[in-house]
Amino acid sequence: MSQNSNVEHPTHYNNKRGIECIDAMIAAFGKSEAVTFCKINAFKYLWRAENKGKYKEDMEKAAWYINKANELLAVEVSNID
């Protein structure tokens, strides 16, 4: 995956204190809801990838959200052990 700033932690997703939106979402709604958001957002990027003119970037964004969902699920599973 590229280190494209539009894919990997874009600055416009941070508030003035430097807190990234996904981290605030996890804190506010919990990991389970954040995983659902990530899966839905990945779906959105896959759905529109061929229509927006930024196919590669949208596929990378979808992959980022899928990876984030897997990361959050891995934390939940490791806490069960």
N, C-alpha and C positions, 0 to 999 in steps of 0.2 A: 504494500500500500504506500502511496506517495505521502510525503510530509506536507501536503497541500494544506495551507492554513484554513481553507474553507472546509476541510474535512476533519483534521486533527485539532480539536480544541480552538475553534475560531474565537477571536477576541470579542466579537460582538455577542457571544454567549456568556460573557462574564459581566457581573455587576461592577459598580465602582469600587467595591472592596476586593475584587478579584475572585469572587466565588462563581464557579461555573454553574450554569443553569441545571445541568444534570445532577450535580452534587446537592444543590438546594432542593431539587425535586425528590431525591432519595430521602433527604432529611425531613421534608414536609409530608411525603406520602408513603414512604417505606419502600423497601427493595422490591416487593412483589408488584406494586403499582408501577414502579420505574421499569421493571422488566416488561410489563405489558406495554408501556409507552414505547420502549425500544423496539419491540416486535412490530407494533403498529407503524412506527416511523420508518422502520426498514421496509415494510410493505409499501408505504407511500413512495419512497425513493425508487424501489424496483418498478412500481407501477408507471411512474412518469419518466423513467430514464430515457426511453426512446423518443419522447415527445418534446423534451425541454431544450435539447441541443447541448447538453452537458452530460452525455451518457457515462463516460468514465468517472466523472466526479460524483454523479448520483449513485453509481454502483459502489464507489468507495464509501460514500456516506451510509448506504445500506449495510455494507460490511461492518462499518464502525459500530452501528447500532446493534447488529447481531452479536458482534464481539462483546459489546458492553453488557448485553443481556446475559450472555454466557458467563461473563466475569461475575456479574451479580448473583447468578444462579450458583456458581461454583463456591462463592462465599457462603451462601445459605446452606449448601450441601455439606461443606466442611465444618460448619457450626453444629451440624447434627451429630457428627461422629464423636 
